[in-house]
Amino acid sequence: MPYLIWSVPTLVVIAAIASGRVSTVTAAALGVLAAVPVAVWAGPQAGFALDGVMQALLRGGWIGVTIAPYILGGLLFWQLAARAAAPEAASAMPDAHRLPTRARRRLVFFACFLVGPFAESATGFGVGMLGTVAMIRPLGLAPRHVMIFALLSQTLIPWGAMGSGTMLAAAYTRMPATDLALYAMPLVALLMGVWLLLFWRTARQAGLGAARGEYAAEAGWIAAALALLALATWQLGPETALLAAYGPLIVLRFLADERPDAARLRQAVHAALPFVVLIGALVLTRMPAVAARLRQPAFLPYADLPAWQPLFHAGSWLVAGGVLTALWRGQGRTLPAQAAGAWRTGRNAVYTVFLFAMMAEILTAAGISQAFARGMFEALQAQAILFTPVLSGVFGILANSGNAPNSLFMPSQVALALQAGFSVLAVAAIQHVSGSQLSLFSPVRMSIAAGLAQGAGQERAVYVALLPYALAAALLLTLAAGVLIGLG
């Protein structure tokens, strides 16, 4: 009976999202409201009262404070840097209708696996899909194929929105974000094999077949990109890693595929210059000597939660980059309107981060997360870890984000890992990757893809095509959990 009561906040959130009648923000708010009475009157932590609730709310609010600048700063920079450069970037692209099949396929690959993830890393919010569709729409492909290609731009979500999801997951685990991202990397690379198979099949059905050498080249580009991403994550952290790794790759791929003349090269350089400067600045701030100076002042109200370091935070540099770009392009007067637009776009995500973080802190402080972990371990022993991929993946699909399953389940997963004697980072990585990567199949993302590709009404057919790959991804993550159990 206690477990049923303790599960009420999570069940409320699941039911609210699954109903389709309320937003994720409303569902998160309902979860917080349900968590308070359950924690105070039925929680296993003796003496937990309203003062404990207030402390948990403040802790969750602090987590939100450290995450929100990634979201809002990325949106502001994208609006000022990328959208203003769109006409120049478009003019730098070749006439898609005149391209041979091989060049068309390379353009699609470039959009799906390089440009899309880069845009998603800078901003989040499915902007990667927008960039991908904008590049491949002139090819005249069927909407259902464009929808799948758009979704493939979402395959590196742990580094999306400046790694804000990974930063949030690390805050729940009380572990360094860089360590968590590196533990997640092998799982992401494993799933990339599934996504590459999906790309190959869709390209073939879209009339973009290729010789075996092209398949090998594409696999080589993916391998090189993941290797650079792992190196950049290790050296720079998850916030700036994908931008730093993929920026040079995009330049190399553009030069190799397009072989632009001087005029087109100048147009491309002018469009990309804000990104080049921003990436260079972010990389510089991560150099040890510079980072040591920028880490002060630091505000650390809770020793086990992230600090707020305004001069070091990547969100601060995104805002500065957006402002400087606006001034450079003579758009300084548009800054208030652009800032308001970034807030309108990102506010629901910010609210959700704050609310889910508060809910997670309440459940943890009341001892509910730890009690669930103990109960699962007593009932299932180490095999309890096997349920992580499916549970987190399903909730990630419902919530269109890995943040929701992380906030609801990560504290329990950490407690379960400690109870079973497993690596906390390994268990946390399975939890994080399962929720974030499988959110690719969310109905919200599908509706966005359908809208961008003018494929309304074809969602069901696309889901049928995606189902084998979704099952394969879930199976691989479950097998990874099984390997972890075998290794002990």
C-alpha positions as CSV (number, residue, x, y, z in Angstrom):
1,M,0.0,0.0,0.0
2,P,2.7,2.6,0.8
3,Y,4.3,2.1,-2.7
4,L,0.9,2.8,-4.3
5,I,0.6,6.0,-2.4
6,W,4.2,7.0,-3.1
7,S,3.6,6.5,-6.8
8,V,0.7,8.9,-7.0
9,P,2.7,12.0,-8.1
10,T,4.3,10.0,-10.9
11,L,1.0,8.4,-12.0
12,V,-0.6,11.9,-12.0
13,V,2.1,13.2,-14.4
14,I,1.8,10.1,-16.6
15,A,-2.0,10.3,-16.8
16,A,-2.0,14.0,-17.5
17,I,0.5,13.7,-20.4
18,A,-1.1,10.5,-21.8
19,S,-4.5,12.2,-21.8
20,G,-3.3,14.7,-24.4
21,R,-5.5,17.4,-22.9
22,V,-2.9,19.3,-20.9
23,S,0.6,20.6,-21.6
24,T,3.7,19.1,-20.1
25,V,4.0,22.3,-17.9
26,T,0.5,21.6,-16.5
27,A,1.3,18.0,-16.0
28,A,4.5,18.9,-14.1
29,A,2.6,21.4,-11.9
30,L,0.1,18.7,-11.1
31,G,2.9,16.4,-10.2
32,V,4.4,18.9,-7.8
33,L,1.0,19.6,-6.2
34,A,0.5,15.8,-5.7
35,A,4.0,15.3,-4.4
36,V,3.6,17.7,-1.5
37,P,0.9,15.9,0.5
38,V,2.3,12.5,-0.3
39,A,5.7,13.5,0.9
40,V,4.5,15.2,4.1
41,W,1.9,12.7,5.2
42,A,3.0,9.4,3.7
43,G,6.7,9.8,3.0
44,P,9.1,7.3,4.7
45,Q,11.4,10.1,5.9
46,A,10.5,10.7,9.5
47,G,9.9,14.4,10.4
48,F,9.6,15.6,6.8
49,A,7.2,18.6,7.0
50,L,6.4,21.8,5.2
51,D,9.8,23.3,6.0
52,G,11.4,20.3,4.2
53,V,9.1,20.9,1.3
54,M,10.1,24.6,1.1
55,Q,13.8,23.6,1.2
56,A,13.2,21.0,-1.6
57,L,11.4,23.6,-3.7
58,L,14.3,26.0,-3.3
59,R,16.8,23.3,-4.3
60,G,14.7,22.5,-7.4
61,G,14.5,26.1,-8.2
62,W,18.2,26.5,-8.0
63,I,18.7,23.6,-10.4
64,G,16.3,25.4,-12.8
65,V,18.3,28.6,-12.4
66,T,21.5,26.9,-13.6
67,I,19.8,25.2,-16.6
68,A,17.5,28.0,-18.0
69,P,20.3,30.1,-19.5
70,Y,21.3,27.3,-21.8
71,I,17.7,27.2,-23.2
72,L,17.0,31.0,-23.5
73,G,20.6,31.9,-24.5
74,G,20.6,29.3,-27.3
75,L,17.3,30.5,-28.6
76,L,18.3,34.2,-28.6
77,F,21.6,33.5,-30.3
78,W,19.9,31.3,-33.0
79,Q,17.3,34.0,-33.7
80,L,19.9,36.6,-34.2
81,A,22.7,34.6,-35.9
82,A,21.0,31.9,-37.9
83,R,17.7,33.4,-39.0
84,A,19.3,36.6,-40.2
85,A,21.8,34.6,-42.2
86,A,19.2,32.3,-43.8
87,P,19.0,34.2,-47.1
88,E,22.8,34.2,-47.4
89,A,23.0,30.5,-46.6
90,A,20.2,29.7,-49.0
91,S,22.0,31.5,-51.8
92,A,25.1,29.6,-51.0
93,M,23.3,26.3,-51.7
94,P,23.3,24.8,-55.2
95,D,20.1,24.3,-57.2
96,A,18.8,21.1,-55.7
97,H,16.7,20.1,-58.8
98,R,19.9,19.9,-60.9
99,L,21.9,17.7,-58.6
100,P,22.7,14.1,-59.6
101,T,21.4,11.3,-57.3
102,R,24.7,11.0,-55.4
103,A,24.9,14.7,-54.7
104,R,21.3,14.7,-53.5
105,R,21.9,11.8,-51.2
106,R,25.0,13.6,-49.8
107,L,23.0,16.7,-49.2
108,V,20.4,14.7,-47.2
109,F,23.1,13.0,-45.1
110,F,24.8,16.4,-44.5
111,A,21.4,17.8,-43.3
112,C,20.4,14.8,-41.1
113,F,23.6,14.0,-39.3
114,L,25.7,17.2,-39.3
115,V,23.7,20.4,-39.7
116,G,20.6,19.1,-37.9
117,P,22.4,18.0,-34.7
118,F,24.5,21.2,-34.8
119,A,21.4,23.4,-34.9
120,E,19.8,21.2,-32.2
121,S,22.8,21.6,-30.0
122,A,22.8,25.3,-30.2
123,T,19.1,25.7,-29.4
124,G,17.0,22.6,-28.8
125,F,13.3,22.7,-29.4
126,G,13.4,20.8,-32.7
127,V,15.3,23.5,-34.5
128,G,17.5,20.7,-35.9
129,M,14.4,19.5,-37.7
130,L,13.7,22.9,-39.1
131,G,17.2,23.2,-40.4
132,T,17.2,19.7,-41.9
133,V,13.8,20.2,-43.7
134,A,14.8,23.6,-45.0
135,M,17.9,22.0,-46.7
136,I,16.2,18.9,-48.2
137,R,12.7,20.2,-49.1
138,P,13.9,21.6,-52.5
139,L,14.8,18.0,-53.5
140,G,11.1,17.2,-54.0
141,L,11.1,14.1,-51.8
142,A,7.9,12.4,-50.6
143,P,6.7,14.0,-47.3
144,R,6.9,10.7,-45.4
145,H,10.6,10.4,-46.2
146,V,11.2,14.0,-45.3
147,M,9.5,13.4,-42.0
148,I,11.9,10.5,-41.2
149,F,14.9,12.5,-42.3
150,A,13.8,15.4,-40.0
151,L,13.5,13.0,-37.0
152,L,17.0,11.7,-37.7
153,S,18.3,15.2,-36.9
154,Q,17.3,14.4,-33.2
155,T,19.6,11.5,-32.7
156,L,22.1,13.3,-30.4
157,I,19.7,14.7,-27.8
158,P,22.1,14.3,-24.8
159,W,24.0,17.2,-26.4
160,G,21.0,19.2,-27.5
161,A,20.2,22.6,-26.2
162,M,23.8,23.1,-25.1
163,G,23.7,19.8,-23.2
164,S,21.1,21.2,-20.8
165,G,19.4,17.8,-20.4
166,T,22.7,16.1,-19.5
167,M,23.5,18.9,-17.1
168,L,20.1,18.4,-15.5
169,A,20.6,14.7,-15.3
170,A,24.0,15.2,-13.7
171,A,22.4,17.5,-11.1
172,Y,20.0,14.7,-10.1
173,T,22.9,12.2,-9.9
174,R,25.2,14.6,-8.0
175,M,27.9,13.6,-10.5
176,P,30.0,15.6,-12.9
177,A,28.1,16.3,-16.2
178,T,31.2,15.4,-18.3
179,D,31.5,12.0,-16.7
180,L,27.8,11.2,-17.3
181,A,28.1,12.3,-20.9
182,L,31.1,10.1,-21.5
183,Y,29.4,7.1,-19.9
184,A,26.4,7.8,-22.2
185,M,28.6,8.0,-25.4
186,P,28.9,4.2,-26.0
187,L,25.2,3.8,-25.7
188,V,24.6,6.7,-28.1
189,A,27.1,5.2,-30.5
190,L,25.3,1.8,-30.3
191,L,22.0,3.5,-31.2
192,M,23.6,5.4,-34.0
193,G,24.0,2.1,-35.8
194,V,20.2,1.7,-35.7
195,W,19.6,5.3,-36.9
196,L,22.1,4.8,-39.8
197,L,20.2,1.7,-40.9
198,L,17.0,3.7,-40.8
199,F,18.7,6.4,-43.0
200,W,19.9,3.9,-45.5
201,R,16.5,2.2,-45.9
202,T,14.7,5.5,-46.2
203,A,17.2,6.9,-48.7
204,R,16.8,3.8,-50.8
205,Q,13.0,4.1,-50.7
206,A,13.3,7.8,-51.6
207,G,15.2,7.0,-54.8
208,L,18.5,8.0,-53.3
209,G,20.3,4.6,-53.6
210,A,24.1,4.5,-53.6
211,A,27.1,2.2,-54.2
212,R,28.7,0.2,-51.4
213,G,31.5,2.7,-51.2
214,E,29.0,5.5,-50.3
215,Y,27.6,3.4,-47.4
216,A,31.1,2.9,-46.1
217,A,31.9,6.6,-46.4
218,E,28.7,7.5,-44.5
219,A,29.6,5.1,-41.7
220,G,33.1,6.6,-41.6
221,W,31.7,10.1,-41.2
222,I,29.5,9.0,-38.4
223,A,32.4,7.2,-36.7
224,A,34.6,10.3,-37.0
225,A,31.9,12.6,-35.7
226,L,31.3,10.4,-32.7
227,A,35.0,10.1,-32.0
228,L,35.4,13.9,-32.2
229,L,32.3,14.4,-30.0
230,A,33.7,12.1,-27.4
231,L,37.1,13.9,-27.4
232,A,35.4,17.3,-27.2
233,T,33.1,16.1,-24.4
234,W,36.1,14.9,-22.4
235,Q,38.0,18.2,-22.9
236,L,35.3,20.8,-23.0
237,G,32.2,19.3,-21.3
238,P,28.8,18.5,-22.8
239,E,27.6,22.1,-23.2
240,T,30.0,23.1,-26.0
241,A,31.3,19.7,-27.2
242,L,29.0,19.1,-30.2
243,L,29.4,22.7,-31.5
244,A,33.2,22.4,-31.2
245,A,33.3,18.9,-32.8
246,Y,30.7,19.3,-35.6
247,G,31.6,22.9,-36.6
248,P,34.9,21.8,-38.3
249,L,33.2,18.7,-39.8
250,I,30.4,20.8,-41.3
251,V,33.1,23.0,-43.0
252,L,35.0,20.0,-44.3
253,R,31.9,18.4,-45.6
254,F,30.7,21.6,-47.3
255,L,34.0,22.1,-49.0
256,A,34.2,18.4,-50.1
257,D,30.6,18.2,-51.4
258,E,30.0,21.6,-52.8
259,R,33.5,22.7,-54.0
260,P,32.2,26.3,-53.9
261,D,33.5,29.1,-56.0
262,A,34.9,32.3,-54.5
263,A,31.5,34.1,-54.4
264,R,29.6,31.2,-52.8
265,L,32.4,30.7,-50.3
266,R,32.3,34.4,-49.2
267,Q,28.5,34.1,-48.7
268,A,28.9,30.9,-46.7
269,V,31.7,32.4,-44.5
270,H,29.6,35.5,-43.8
271,A,26.6,33.4,-42.8
272,A,28.7,31.1,-40.6
273,L,31.0,33.8,-39.0
274,P,28.9,34.3,-35.8
275,F,29.0,30.5,-35.2
276,V,32.7,30.4,-35.8
277,V,33.4,33.2,-33.4
278,L,31.1,31.8,-30.7
279,I,32.5,28.3,-30.9
280,G,36.1,29.7,-30.7
281,A,35.1,31.8,-27.7
282,L,33.5,28.8,-25.9
283,V,36.5,26.6,-26.6
284,L,38.8,29.3,-25.2
285,T,36.7,29.6,-22.0
286,R,37.2,25.9,-21.4
287,M,41.0,26.1,-21.5
288,P,42.3,25.4,-18.0
289,A,44.1,28.8,-17.5
290,V,41.1,30.8,-18.8
291,A,38.5,28.7,-17.1
292,A,40.2,29.1,-13.7
293,R,39.7,32.9,-14.0
294,L,36.2,32.8,-15.3
295,R,34.9,30.4,-12.6
296,Q,34.8,33.3,-10.2
297,P,32.5,34.7,-9.0
298,A,30.7,31.4,-8.2
299,F,27.4,31.2,-6.3
300,L,27.0,27.8,-4.5
301,P,24.1,27.8,-2.1
302,Y,24.0,24.0,-2.0
303,A,27.2,22.0,-1.9
304,D,25.8,19.0,-3.8
305,L,24.2,21.0,-6.6
306,P,25.7,22.9,-9.6
307,A,27.2,26.4,-9.0
308,W,26.1,29.5,-10.8
309,Q,29.2,31.0,-12.5
310,P,28.0,33.8,-14.7
311,L,31.3,34.4,-16.4
312,F,31.9,30.7,-17.2
313,H,28.3,29.6,-18.0
314,A,27.8,28.8,-21.6
315,G,24.4,30.4,-21.5
316,S,26.0,33.8,-20.7
317,W,28.3,33.5,-23.7
318,L,25.3,32.6,-25.9
319,V,23.5,35.7,-24.9
320,A,26.7,37.8,-25.4
321,G,27.1,36.2,-28.8
322,G,23.6,37.1,-29.8
323,V,23.9,40.7,-28.7
324,L,27.2,41.1,-30.5
325,T,25.8,39.5,-33.7
326,A,22.8,41.9,-33.6
327,L,25.1,44.9,-33.2
328,W,27.4,43.7,-36.0
329,R,24.5,43.3,-38.4
330,G,23.0,46.6,-37.5
331,Q,20.0,44.9,-35.7
332,G,20.6,46.3,-32.2
333,R,17.1,47.8,-32.2
334,T,15.5,44.4,-32.6
335,L,17.1,43.0,-29.4
336,P,14.1,43.6,-27.1
337,A,11.8,42.0,-29.6
338,Q,14.2,39.1,-30.2
339,A,14.6,38.5,-26.4
340,A,10.8,38.5,-26.0
341,G,10.5,36.0,-28.9
342,A,13.1,33.7,-27.3
343,W,11.2,33.9,-24.0
344,R,7.9,33.0,-25.7
345,T,9.5,30.1,-27.4
346,G,11.4,28.8,-24.5
347,R,9.3,29.6,-21.5
348,N,7.4,26.3,-21.4
349,A,10.6,24.4,-21.4
350,V,12.0,26.6,-18.6
351,Y,8.8,26.2,-16.5
352,T,9.0,22.4,-17.1
353,V,12.6,22.3,-15.9
354,F,11.8,24.2,-12.8
355,L,8.7,22.1,-11.9
356,F,10.2,18.7,-12.6
357,A,13.3,19.6,-10.6
358,M,11.2,20.7,-7.7
359,M,9.2,17.5,-7.8
360,A,12.3,15.4,-8.0
361,E,13.8,17.2,-5.0
362,I,10.6,16.7,-2.9
363,L,10.5,13.0,-3.6
364,T,14.2,12.6,-2.8
365,A,14.1,14.7,0.4
366,A,11.1,12.7,1.6
367,G,12.9,9.4,1.1
368,I,10.4,8.2,-1.5
369,S,12.9,7.7,-4.3
370,Q,15.2,5.7,-2.0
371,A,12.3,3.6,-0.7
372,F,11.2,2.7,-4.3
373,A,14.8,1.7,-5.1
374,R,15.0,-0.5,-2.0
375,G,11.6,-2.1,-2.8
376,M,12.6,-2.8,-6.4
377,F,15.9,-4.3,-5.3
378,E,14.3,-6.5,-2.7
379,A,11.7,-7.8,-5.2
380,L,13.9,-8.1,-8.3
381,Q,17.4,-7.8,-7.1
382,A,19.8,-6.6,-9.8
383,Q,17.3,-7.5,-12.5
384,A,15.4,-4.3,-11.6
385,I,17.8,-2.4,-13.8
386,L,16.4,-4.2,-16.8
387,F,13.2,-2.2,-16.5
388,T,15.0,1.1,-16.8
389,P,15.2,1.4,-20.7
390,V,11.5,0.6,-21.3
391,L,10.1,2.7,-18.4
392,S,12.3,5.7,-19.2
393,G,11.8,5.3,-23.0
394,V,8.0,5.2,-22.8
395,F,7.9,8.2,-20.5
396,G,10.4,10.1,-22.8
397,I,8.1,9.4,-25.7
398,L,5.1,10.7,-23.8
399,A,6.8,13.8,-22.5
400,N,8.8,14.5,-25.7
401,S,11.9,14.9,-23.5
402,G,14.4,13.0,-21.4
403,N,14.1,15.6,-18.6
404,A,10.7,14.3,-17.4
405,P,11.8,10.6,-16.9
406,N,15.1,11.8,-15.5
407,S,13.4,13.9,-12.8
408,L,11.0,11.2,-11.9
409,F,13.2,8.2,-12.0
410,M,16.9,9.3,-11.8
411,P,17.0,9.6,-8.0
412,S,15.5,6.1,-7.7
413,Q,18.0,4.8,-10.2
414,V,20.9,6.2,-8.3
415,A,19.6,4.7,-5.1
416,L,19.1,1.4,-6.8
417,A,22.7,1.5,-8.2
418,L,24.1,2.0,-4.8
419,Q,21.9,-0.7,-3.3
420,A,23.0,-3.2,-6.0
421,G,26.6,-2.2,-6.0
422,F,26.6,-1.0,-9.6
423,S,28.4,2.0,-11.0
424,V,26.1,5.0,-10.5
425,L,27.3,6.6,-13.7
426,A,26.6,3.5,-15.7
427,V,23.1,3.2,-14.4
428,A,22.5,6.9,-14.8
429,A,23.7,6.8,-18.4
430,I,21.3,4.0,-19.3
431,Q,18.4,6.0,-17.7
432,H,19.4,9.2,-19.4
433,V,20.0,7.8,-22.9
434,S,16.8,5.7,-22.7
435,G,14.6,8.7,-21.9
436,S,16.3,11.2,-24.2
437,Q,17.0,9.1,-27.3
438,L,13.6,7.4,-27.5
439,S,11.9,10.8,-27.3
440,L,12.7,10.9,-31.0
441,F,9.5,8.9,-31.4
442,S,7.4,11.4,-29.5
443,P,4.0,12.3,-31.0
444,V,5.0,16.0,-30.5
445,R,8.2,15.6,-32.6
446,M,6.2,13.6,-35.2
447,S,3.6,16.4,-35.4
448,I,6.4,19.0,-35.9
449,A,8.0,16.9,-38.6
450,A,4.7,16.4,-40.3
451,G,4.1,20.2,-40.3
452,L,7.5,21.0,-41.6
453,A,7.3,18.3,-44.3
454,Q,3.7,19.0,-45.3
455,G,2.9,15.4,-44.4
456,A,-0.2,15.9,-42.2
457,G,-2.2,12.6,-42.2
458,Q,0.9,10.5,-42.9
459,E,2.0,10.1,-39.2
460,R,0.6,6.6,-38.9
461,A,2.5,5.3,-42.0
462,V,5.7,6.9,-40.7
463,Y,5.2,5.3,-37.2
464,V,4.7,1.9,-38.9
465,A,8.1,2.4,-40.7
466,L,9.8,3.6,-37.5
467,L,8.4,0.8,-35.2
468,P,11.1,-1.9,-36.0
469,Y,13.8,0.7,-35.2
470,A,12.2,1.9,-32.0
471,L,12.0,-1.7,-30.8
472,A,15.6,-2.4,-31.9
473,A,16.8,0.7,-29.9
474,A,14.8,-0.4,-26.8
475,L,16.2,-3.9,-27.1
476,L,19.8,-2.7,-27.4
477,L,19.4,-0.5,-24.3
478,T,17.9,-3.4,-22.4
479,L,20.8,-5.6,-23.5
480,A,23.2,-2.9,-22.3
481,A,21.5,-3.1,-18.9
482,G,21.8,-6.9,-19.0
483,V,25.6,-6.5,-19.7
484,L,25.8,-4.2,-16.7
485,I,24.2,-6.8,-14.5
486,G,26.5,-9.5,-15.9
487,L,29.6,-7.4,-15.1
488,G,28.3,-6.7,-11.6
